[in-house]
Amino acid sequence: MRPPENEPGPEELRELLDEEESKLLDQPEIPDDVKSELTERLERRREADTGEES
C-alpha cells in the first residue's frame, strides 16, 4: 500500500516527533522517569543529526 501524497516525509516526521516530545517535557504531570527518557531520546537525535551533517 502506498502512502498518501500528503503524508509527511521522514524528516518532517522526525521534526514533528521532536516537537511533541519537547512539549511533553514542559508538562508537570509527566513523571520524571518519562521526562528523563524523552530528554535522552531528543539528545540522541540531535547528536545523530549533527553527526550526519559533518
C-alpha positions in Angstrom: 0.0 0.0 0.0 1.4 3.4 -1.0 1.2 6.3 1.5 -0.9 9.2 0.5 0.9 12.1 -1.1 0.1 14.4 1.8 2.0 12.2 4.3 5.0 13.9 5.8 8.4 12.6 4.8 10.9 11.1 7.2 12.5 14.4 8.0 9.1 16.1 8.7 8.1 13.1 10.9 11.3 13.5 12.9 10.7 17.2 13.4 7.1 16.6 14.5 8.1 13.9 16.9 10.8 16.1 18.4 8.3 19.0 18.8 5.8 16.8 20.5 8.3 15.3 22.9 9.6 18.7 23.7 6.1 19.9 24.6 5.7 16.9 26.9 8.8 17.9 28.9 7.0 21.1 29.9 4.0 19.4 31.4 4.2 19.0 35.2 2.1 15.8 35.3 4.7 13.8 33.3 6.7 11.6 35.6 10.4 12.3 36.0 11.5 9.0 34.6 9.5 9.6 31.4 11.0 13.1 31.1 14.4 11.6 31.5 13.8 9.1 28.7 12.4 11.8 26.4 15.4 14.0 27.1 17.8 11.2 26.3 16.0 10.4 23.1 16.0 14.0 22.0 19.7 14.4 22.7 20.5 11.2 20.7 18.6 12.5 17.7 20.3 15.9 17.9 23.7 14.1 18.1 22.8 11.9 15.1 21.7 15.0 13.2 25.0 16.8 13.9 26.9 13.6 13.0 25.2 13.3 9.7 25.9 17.0 8.8 29.6 16.7 9.3 
